[in-house]
């Protein structure tokens, strides 16, 4: 990178790194992996800064790099097994932290989904992108995005139903 490009790159990093980290955390499920993913993304962006800066939407260009790197890492780790969910929901007592538990369960369940479904759901519901934008980022058709979203939501709902019925039957015993 030329010295003249450093201020623009620095400004971009300062403005977008928090959003990139949020997306990376949702895609990976672990802070250290998200940090690594953002770092790798920004390193690649730095090397290609002129091309990124000249793009119609530099933010979309960088998000595409992030998603592609996340998918590449997931493919490399495909041989590892998923961590099973702990239902952890107690019986009838009121828990002031239940909302946090529910969010934690959702995040754990989200990370059991195949990477494509998870990416579609993250980009749609956390990044608020439409089907065409997601399709462009993932290099799939908008109808494929809708299909992945529908199947992903169905799996999340099914898992939530199993967990809540498990908690009810566990609480009654």
LOTOR-336539 format. One record per atom (N, C-alpha, C, O): residue number from 1; y, x, z. Coordinates in pm, whole numbers. Example, Ala and Ser with C-alpha at 12.3 -4.5 7.8 and 13.67 -1.06 7.14 Angstrom:
% residues 2
  lolum      c2      c1      c3
      1    -569    1319     780
      1    -450    1230     780
      1    -330    1320     780
      1    -332    1424     846
      2    -225    1285     708
      2    -106    1367     714
      2       3    1290     787
      2     114    1341     804
This chain:
% residues 173
  lolum      c2      c1      c3
      1    -117      84       0
      1       0       0       0
      1     124      90       0
      1     131     190      71
      2     219      51     -81
      2     343     127     -86
      2     429      93      35
      2     419     -15      92
      3     514     187      74
      3     602     167     189
      3     690      43     174
      3     720     -23     273
      4     729      12      52
      4     815    -104      28
      4     742    -235      58
      4     806    -336      87
      5     608    -235      52
      5     530    -357      75
      5     500    -382     223
      5     460    -492     260
      6     518    -282     306
      6     481    -292     448
      6     554    -405     521
      6     488    -480     593
      7     686    -422     506
      7     754    -531     579
      7     701    -670     542
      7     682    -754     630
      8     676    -694     415
      8     626    -825     372
      8     485    -848     426
      8     453    -959     471
      9     402    -746     421
      9     266    -759     474
      9     270    -784     625
      9     198    -870     676
     10     353    -709     695
     10     365    -724     840
     10     412    -865     876
     10     360    -926     969
     11     509    -916     803
     11     559   -1051     828
     11     449   -1154     804
     11     435   -1250     880
     12     371   -1135     698
     12     260   -1226     669
     12     158   -1225     784
     12     114   -1330     829
     13     122   -1107     828
     13      24   -1094     936
     13      76   -1161    1064
     13       2   -1235    1130
     14     201   -1137    1097
     14     259   -1199    1217
     14     262   -1351    1206
     14     238   -1420    1305
     15     291   -1402    1089
     15     301   -1547    1070
     15     165   -1615    1063
     15     153   -1729    1109
     16      63   -1551    1008
     16     -63   -1620     978
     16    -183   -1574    1060
     16    -288   -1638    1052
     17    -173   -1469    1138
     17    -291   -1417    1206
     17    -348   -1515    1308
     17    -470   -1521    1325
     18    -264   -1591    1377
     18    -316   -1688    1474
     18    -398   -1797    1404
     18    -504   -1835    1453
     19    -349   -1847    1292
     19    -422   -1950    1217
     19    -552   -1892    1160
     19    -655   -1959    1159
     20    -545   -1770    1112
     20    -666   -1706    1061
     20    -769   -1688    1172
     20    -888   -1710    1150
     21    -724   -1648    1290
     21    -815   -1632    1403
     21    -878   -1765    1441
     21    -998   -1771    1467
     22    -798   -1871    1445
     22    -851   -2003    1479
     22    -962   -2043    1382
     22   -1069   -2090    1423
     23    -937   -2025    1254
     23   -1038   -2058    1154
     23   -1161   -1970    1169
     23   -1274   -2019    1162
     24   -1140   -1842    1191
     24   -1252   -1749    1208
     24   -1334   -1785    1331
     24   -1457   -1778    1328
     25   -1268   -1823    1439
     25   -1339   -1861    1561
     25   -1423   -1986    1538
     25   -1536   -1995    1586
     26   -1369   -2081    1465
     26   -1444   -2203    1435
     26   -1563   -2174    1343
     26   -1668   -2237    1355
     27   -1547   -2078    1254
     27   -1656   -2045    1162
     27   -1765   -1961    1229
     27   -1883   -1976    1198
     28   -1726   -1873    1322
     28   -1824   -1782    1382
     28   -1875   -1828    1517
     28   -1991   -1805    1551
     29   -1788   -1893    1595
     29   -1829   -1940    1727
     29   -1814   -1838    1839
     29   -1839   -1870    1955
     30   -1773   -1717    1806
     30   -1760   -1614    1909
     30   -1632   -1536    1886
     30   -1599   -1499    1773
     31   -1560   -1513    1995
     31   -1430   -1448    1985
     31   -1438   -1308    1922
     31   -1358   -1274    1835
     32   -1535   -1229    1965
     32   -1542   -1093    1910
     32   -1578   -1094    1762
     32   -1529   -1011    1686
     33   -1663   -1187    1720
     33   -1694   -1198    1578
     33   -1573   -1247    1499
     33   -1549   -1203    1387
     34   -1499   -1340    1559
     34   -1378   -1390    1494
     34   -1275   -1278    1480
     34   -1210   -1264    1376
     35   -1259   -1198    1586
     35   -1167   -1083    1578
     35   -1208    -989    1465
     35   -1124    -945    1386
     36   -1336    -958    1457
     36   -1387    -869    1352
     36   -1362    -929    1214
     36   -1323    -859    1121
     37   -1386   -1060    1201
     37   -1368   -1126    1073
     37   -1222   -1123    1029
     37   -1192   -1096     913
     38   -1131   -1152    1121
     38    -989   -1147    1088
     38    -947   -1004    1052
     38    -872    -983     957
     39    -997    -909    1128
     39    -963    -769    1099
     39   -1013    -728     961
     39    -940    -664     885
     40   -1135    -766     928
     40   -1189    -733     796
     40   -1110    -803     685
     40   -1084    -745     580
     41   -1072    -926     711
     41    -993   -1001     613
     41    -859    -933     590
     41    -818    -912     476
     42    -790    -900     699
     42    -658    -838     685
     42    -667    -698     623
     42    -576    -655     552
     43    -775    -629     650
     43    -794    -498     588
     43    -809    -513     437
     43    -752    -436     360
     44    -884    -612     396
     44    -901    -637     252
     44    -769    -684     190
     44    -734    -644      79
     45    -698    -769     262
     45    -569    -817     213
     45    -471    -701     198
     45    -396    -695     101
     46    -472    -610     293
     46    -384    -494     287
     46    -411    -411     161
     46    -318    -367      94
     47    -538    -392     131
     47    -574    -315      12
     47    -535    -387    -116
     47    -509    -323    -218
     48    -530    -521    -112
     48    -500    -600    -232
     48    -365    -672    -220
     48    -343    -773    -286
     49    -276    -620    -137
     49    -154    -693    -103
     49     -73    -733    -225
     49     -22    -845    -229
     50     -58    -648    -323
     50      20    -685    -442
     50     -39    -806    -511
     50      35    -896    -552
     51    -170    -810    -525
     51    -236    -923    -589
     51    -224   -1048    -503
     51    -199   -1157    -555
     52    -240   -1033    -371
     52    -228   -1147    -280
     52     -87   -1202    -284
     52     -68   -1323    -297
     53      12   -1115    -275
     53     153   -1156    -272
     53     193   -1226    -401
     53     276   -1317    -400
     54     134   -1185    -513
     54     168   -1243    -642
     54      96   -1376    -668
     54     129   -1446    -763
     55      -1   -1410    -584
     55     -77   -1534    -604
     55      13   -1656    -585
     55     116   -1649    -517
     56     -27   -1767    -645
     56      48   -1892    -629
     56      59   -1931    -483
     56     164   -1979    -438
     57     -49   -1912    -410
     57     -51   -1944    -267
     57    -119   -1830    -192
     57    -241   -1829    -179
     58     -42   -1735    -144
     58    -102   -1622     -72
     58    -187   -1666      46
     58    -291   -1605      74
     59    -145   -1770     116
     59    -222   -1818     230
     59    -361   -1867     187
     59    -461   -1836     253
     60    -368   -1941      78
     60    -497   -1989      27
     60    -582   -1872     -18
     60    -704   -1872       2
     61    -521   -1773     -79
     61    -592   -1654    -125
     61    -656   -1582      -6
     61    -773   -1543     -12
     62    -580   -1567     102
     62    -631   -1498     221
     62    -738   -1583     289
     62    -838   -1529     336
     63    -718   -1714     295
     63    -819   -1801     355
     63    -950   -1792     277
     63   -1058   -1795     335
     64    -940   -1781     145
     64   -1061   -1767      63
     64   -1133   -1637      98
     64   -1256   -1635     108
     65   -1059   -1529     115
     65   -1119   -1402     154
     65   -1191   -1419     288
     65   -1304   -1372     304
     66   -1126   -1485     384
     66   -1185   -1507     516
     66   -1316   -1586     506
     66   -1417   -1548     565
     67   -1313   -1695     431
     67   -1433   -1779     416
     67   -1545   -1700     347
     67   -1660   -1708     389
     68   -1512   -1626     243
     68   -1614   -1548     173
     68   -1675   -1442     264
     68   -1797   -1423     264
     69   -1592   -1373     342
     69   -1645   -1273     435
     69   -1733   -1339     542
     69   -1836   -1283     580
     70   -1693   -1456     589
     70   -1774   -1528     688
     70   -1910   -1564     630
     70   -2013   -1550     696
     71   -1910   -1610     506
     71   -2037   -1645     441
     71   -2122   -1521     419
     71   -2244   -1525     439
     72   -2060   -1412     378
     72   -2135   -1287     357
     72   -2201   -1242     487
     72   -2318   -1202     487
     73   -2127   -1247     597
     73   -2183   -1207     726
     73   -2296   -1300     768
     73   -2397   -1255     822
     74   -2280   -1427     743
     74   -2383   -1524     780
     74   -2512   -1498     701
     74   -2621   -1508     756
     75   -2497   -1465     574
     75   -2616   -1436     493
     75   -2688   -1312     545
     75   -2811   -1308     546
     76   -2614   -1213     589
     76   -2675   -1092     644
     76   -2749   -1120     773
     76   -2848   -1054     804
     77   -2700   -1219     849
     77   -2761   -1251     979
     77   -2863   -1363     970
     77   -2911   -1412    1072
     78   -2897   -1404     851
     78   -2984   -1521     832
     78   -3117   -1509     907
     78   -3173   -1611     947
     79   -3166   -1390     926
     79   -3294   -1372     992
     79   -3290   -1397    1142
     79   -3395   -1412    1204
     80   -3172   -1402    1202
     80   -3163   -1426    1345
     80   -3178   -1575    1374
     80   -3147   -1659    1290
     81   -3226   -1605    1493
     81   -3249   -1746    1527
     81   -3125   -1805    1595
     81   -3044   -1733    1654
     82   -3114   -1936    1585
     82   -3003   -2007    1648
     82   -3029   -2021    1797
     82   -3144   -2023    1841
     83   -2922   -2030    1874
     83   -2933   -2050    2018
     83   -2949   -2199    2044
     83   -2868   -2278    1997
     84   -3054   -2240    2119
     84   -3072   -2383    2145
     84   -2962   -2436    2236
     84   -2904   -2363    2317
     85   -2934   -2566    2221
     85   -2831   -2629    2304
     85   -2884   -2658    2443
     85   -3000   -2695    2461
     86   -2798   -2642    2540
     86   -2827   -2681    2677
     86   -2757   -2813    2699
     86   -2634   -2820    2686
     87   -2831   -2920    2732
     87   -2766   -3050    2742
     87   -2666   -3053    2857
     87   -2562   -3116    2842
     88   -2691   -2991    2969
     88   -2596   -2969    3076
     88   -2516   -3087    3125
     88   -2427   -3069    3208
     89   -2543   -3208    3077
     89   -2466   -3324    3119
     89   -2538   -3388    3237
     89   -2655   -3426    3227
     90   -2468   -3399    3348
     90   -2527   -3454    3469
     90   -2533   -3605    3468
     90   -2493   -3670    3371
     91   -2584   -3661    3576
     91   -2599   -3806    3592
     91   -2466   -3877    3606
     91   -2369   -3837    3542
     92   -2459   -3980    3687
     92   -2348   -4073    3692
     92   -2219   -4024    3755
     92   -2122   -4101    3754
     93   -2208   -3906    3808
     93   -2084   -3865    3875
     93   -1973   -3839    3774
     93   -1999   -3803    3659
     94   -1848   -3859    3817
     94   -1733   -3835    3732
     94   -1700   -3686    3734
     94   -1684   -3627    3841
     95   -1690   -3629    3618
     95   -1664   -3486    3605
     95   -1525   -3467    3545
     95   -1503   -3506    3430
     96   -1431   -3408    3619
     96   -1296   -3391    3564
     96   -1293   -3295    3445
     96   -1195   -3293    3370
     97   -1396   -3218    3428
     97   -1400   -3122    3317
     97   -1491   -3167    3203
     97   -1526   -3089    3116
     98   -1528   -3295    3205
     98   -1619   -3347    3104
     98   -1566   -3326    2962
     98   -1643   -3296    2871
     99   -1436   -3341    2944
     99   -1379   -3322    2812
     99   -1405   -3181    2761
     99   -1434   -3161    2643
    100   -1396   -3083    2850
    100   -1427   -2946    2812
    100   -1574   -2930    2777
    100   -1610   -2860    2683
    101   -1659   -2996    2855
    101   -1803   -2990    2827
    101   -1835   -3053    2692
    101   -1915   -2999    2615
    102   -1771   -3166    2664
    102   -1795   -3233    2537
    102   -1749   -3144    2422
    102   -1818   -3132    2321
    103   -1632   -3082    2438
    103   -1582   -2991    2334
    103   -1677   -2873    2315
    103   -1705   -2832    2202
    104   -1726   -2818    2426
    104   -1820   -2707    2419
    104   -1948   -2749    2346
    104   -1999   -2674    2262
    105   -1998   -2867    2378
    105   -2118   -2917    2308
    105   -2092   -2932    2159
    105   -2175   -2896    2077
    106   -1975   -2986    2126
    106   -1941   -3003    1986
    106   -1939   -2869    1915
    106   -1992   -2855    1804
    107   -1877   -2769    1977
    107   -1869   -2637    1915
    107   -2009   -2575    1900
    107   -2040   -2514    1798
    108   -2092   -2590    2002
    108   -2228   -2535    1993
    108   -2306   -2605    1882
    108   -2378   -2541    1805
    109   -2293   -2737    1874
    109   -2364   -2812    1771
    109   -2310   -2777    1633
    109   -2387   -2764    1538
    110   -2179   -2762    1622
    110   -2118   -2723    1495
    110   -2180   -2594    1444
    110   -2201   -2578    1324
    111   -2208   -2502    1535
    111   -2262   -2372    1494
    111   -2412   -2373    1466
    111   -2469   -2271    1427
    112   -2477   -2489    1485
    112   -2617   -2501    1443
    112   -2626   -2548    1298
    112   -2732   -2541    1237
    113   -2513   -2597    1243
    113   -2512   -2646    1105
    113   -2521   -2529    1008
    113   -2479   -2417    1040
    114   -2576   -2554     890
    114   -2573   -2451     786
    114   -2429   -2409     757
    114   -2336   -2489     773
    115   -2411   -2287     716
    115   -2278   -2230     702
    115   -2190   -2310     605
    115   -2069   -2322     627
    116   -2246   -2363     500
    116   -2167   -2441     404
    116   -2112   -2568     466
    116   -1994   -2600     448
    117   -2197   -2641     538
    117   -2152   -2763     605
    117   -2047   -2731     709
    117   -1944   -2798     719
    118   -2074   -2629     787
    118   -1980   -2591     893
    118   -1845   -2553     832
    118   -1741   -2593     884
    119   -1847   -2477     724
    119   -1722   -2435     660
    119   -1645   -2556     609
    119   -1523   -2564     626
    120   -1713   -2650     546
    120   -1647   -2771     497
    120   -1582   -2847     612
    120   -1467   -2888     602
    121   -1655   -2866     722
    121   -1600   -2940     835
    121   -1482   -2868     899
    121   -1383   -2932     935
    122   -1491   -2737     913
    122   -1381   -2660     970
    122   -1257   -2670     882
    122   -1147   -2695     930
    123   -1276   -2650     752
    123   -1161   -2654     661
    123   -1102   -2793     651
    123    -980   -2807     636
    124   -1184   -2897     660
    124   -1133   -3033     649
    124   -1065   -3078     778
    124    -952   -3126     775
    125   -1132   -3062     890
    125   -1082   -3122    1014
    125    -998   -3029    1100
    125    -921   -3076    1184
    126   -1010   -2899    1083
    126    -930   -2807    1162
    126    -818   -2745    1079
    126    -710   -2716    1133
    127    -841   -2723     951
    127    -737   -2669     864
    127    -666   -2778     785
    127    -564   -2752     721
    128    -718   -2902     790
    128    -657   -3018     727
    128    -640   -3000     576
    128    -538   -3037     518
    129    -743   -2943     512
    129    -741   -2927     367
    129    -811   -3046     302
    129    -901   -3106     361
    130    -769   -3080     180
    130    -837   -3189     110
    130    -958   -3135      34
    130    -981   -3014      28
    131   -1036   -3228     -23
    131   -1161   -3191     -88
    131   -1141   -3093    -203
    131   -1220   -3001    -221
    132   -1034   -3112    -281
    132   -1009   -3023    -394
    132    -977   -2881    -346
    132   -1025   -2784    -403
    133    -896   -2870    -241
    133    -862   -2737    -187
    133    -986   -2668    -131
    133   -1007   -2548    -152
    134   -1067   -2744     -58
    134   -1190   -2687      -2
    134   -1284   -2645    -114
    134   -1343   -2537    -110
    135   -1297   -2730    -214
    135   -1382   -2697    -328
    135   -1338   -2570    -398
    135   -1421   -2488    -438
    136   -1208   -2553    -412
    136   -1155   -2432    -474
    136   -1187   -2310    -388
    136   -1230   -2207    -440
    137   -1166   -2322    -258
    137   -1194   -2210    -167
    137   -1341   -2170    -170
    137   -1374   -2052    -167
    138   -1428   -2271    -175
    138   -1572   -2244    -165
    138   -1639   -2233    -302
    138   -1758   -2203    -311
    139   -1562   -2257    -407
    139   -1614   -2251    -543
    139   -1724   -2354    -566
    139   -1829   -2325    -624
    140   -1698   -2477    -517
    140   -1788   -2590    -539
    140   -1704   -2710    -582
    140   -1581   -2706    -572
    141   -1769   -2815    -628
    141   -1696   -2933    -673
    141   -1650   -3017    -554
    141   -1711   -3010    -447
    142   -1545   -3095    -571
    142   -1500   -3184    -463
    142   -1610   -3281    -417
    142   -1617   -3316    -300
    143   -1695   -3326    -511
    143   -1803   -3416    -470
    143   -1904   -3344    -382
    143   -1962   -3404    -291
    144   -1926   -3216    -407
    144   -2014   -3137    -321
    144   -1952   -3122    -182
    144   -2023   -3124     -81
    145   -1820   -3106    -177
    145   -1750   -3098     -49
    145   -1771   -3228      29
    145   -1803   -3225     148
    146   -1752   -3341     -37
    146   -1769   -3471      30
    146   -1912   -3489      80
    146   -1935   -3539     190
    147   -2008   -3447      -2
    147   -2149   -3457      36
    147   -2179   -3370     158
    147   -2244   -3415     252
    148   -2131   -3246     155
    148   -2153   -3154     268
    148   -2086   -3210     395
    148   -2143   -3201     504
    149   -1967   -3266     380
    149   -1896   -3322     496
    149   -1973   -3441     553
    149   -1990   -3452     674
    150   -2019   -3528     466
    150   -2092   -3647     513
    150   -2222   -3606     584
    150   -2254   -3659     691
    151   -2295   -3513     525
    151   -2420   -3470     588
    151   -2394   -3394     717
    151   -2468   -3410     814
    152   -2290   -3313     719
    152   -2255   -3239     840
    152   -2215   -3332     954
    152   -2259   -3314    1067
    153   -2132   -3432     923
    153   -2092   -3529    1026
    153   -2213   -3608    1076
    153   -2224   -3636    1195
    154   -2303   -3644     984
    154   -2424   -3717    1024
    154   -2508   -3633    1120
    154   -2562   -3684    1218
    155   -2519   -3504    1092
    155   -2596   -3416    1181
    155   -2527   -3403    1317
    155   -2594   -3403    1420
    156   -2395   -3392    1318
    156   -2322   -3384    1445
    156   -2340   -3512    1525
    156   -2363   -3508    1646
    157   -2329   -3626    1457
    157   -2347   -3755    1527
    157   -2490   -3769    1579
    157   -2511   -3817    1691
    158   -2586   -3729    1500
    158   -2726   -3736    1542
    158   -2749   -3649    1665
    158   -2816   -3692    1759
    159   -2696   -3529    1663
    159   -2711   -3438    1778
    159   -2642   -3495    1900
    159   -2695   -3486    2011
    160   -2524   -3554    1881
    160   -2452   -3615    1994
    160   -2531   -3733    2049
    160   -2535   -3754    2171
    161   -2593   -3810    1961
    161   -2676   -3922    2006
    161   -2797   -3877    2084
    161   -2833   -3937    2185
    162   -2861   -3770    2038
    162   -2977   -3715    2110
    162   -2934   -3664    2246
    162   -3004   -3685    2345
    163   -2821   -3597    2252
    163   -2775   -3541    2379
    163   -2737   -3650    2478
    163   -2768   -3641    2597
    164   -2669   -3755    2429
    164   -2630   -3860    2521
    164   -2749   -3942    2566
    164   -2752   -3986    2681
    165   -2848   -3966    2480
    165   -2968   -4037    2523
    165   -3052   -3952    2616
    165   -3116   -4004    2707
    166   -3052   -3820    2593
    166   -3121   -3728    2684
    166   -3057   -3728    2821
    166   -3127   -3721    2922
    167   -2925   -3736    2825
    167   -2853   -3738    2953
    167   -2881   -3868    3025
    167   -2899   -3868    3147
    168   -2886   -3981    2951
    168   -2914   -4109    3015
    168   -3056   -4112    3072
    168   -3078   -4156    3185
    169   -3153   -4065    2992
    169   -3290   -4068    3041
    169   -3309   -3964    3152
    169   -3388   -3986    3244
    170   -3236   -3852    3144
    170   -3245   -3750    3248
    170   -3181   -3796    3377
    170   -3228   -3762    3485
    171   -3071   -3875    3366
    171   -3001   -3921    3484
    171   -3078   -4031    3556
    171   -3062   -4047    3677
    172   -3161   -4106    3484
    172   -3234   -4218    3543
    172   -3359   -4174    3615
    172   -3414   -4249    3694
    173   -3405   -4053    3589
    173   -3531   -4006    3646
    173   -3522   -3971    3789
    173   -3622   -3930    3848
